[in-house]
Amino acid sequence: MTFTVHTLDSASQDARAELEGSQKAFGFIPNLHAVLAEAPSVLKAYKELHTLFQNSSFNNEELTVVWQTINVENECHYCIPAHTGIAHMMKVDPAIIDALRSGNELPSEKLQTLRNTTLALLRHRGRLDSDHLATFSAVGYGNQQLLEIILGIAQKTISNYSNHLADTPVDAPFQKYS
């Protein structure tokens, strides 16, 4: 199947308002949003999950750790470069950005624990043993952050899986991070 990268002209009426919002927010319509416009409810859900996750208890570095951990684990050709560019815009330490992409150790125990926990939640479908939970708690995280990681996983599942199906072209501003 071939997916359409919709424009304001080709999108349905239901999707058009969402794409107009994307255009306003980013200065362009991200290709992911243009692909998701095929199913307006999915586009709307993705954007809402994104907003909710950004407004979670995580700071910019932690948001980036969760997003990129999921993107790298799922080998998303679109989201890895997109979130690399976004991380730079969010002024995340380049050492963190590089470590997330390369799989190297993160510069702090807390961020590494966040990465390990995100991976464990993905790989074990939400099942964590008591040792893992104790390590997560020992660095200052709690149940709220566990649930917020799941929120990030929900958001990234929509984007990563959709990008795999659609082979979404990487947006021009992020191509240098491919």
Buried (B, 14 or more C-beta within 10 A) or exposed (E): EEBEBBEBEBBEEEBBEBBEBBBEEEEEBBBBBBBBBBBBEBBBBBBEBBEBBEEBEBEBBBBBBBBBBBBBBBEBBBBBBBBBBBBBEBEBBEEBBEBBBEEEEBEBEBBBBBBBBBBBBBEEEEEBEEEBBEBBBEBEBEEEBBEBBBBBBBBBBBBBEBBBEBEBBBBEBBEEBE
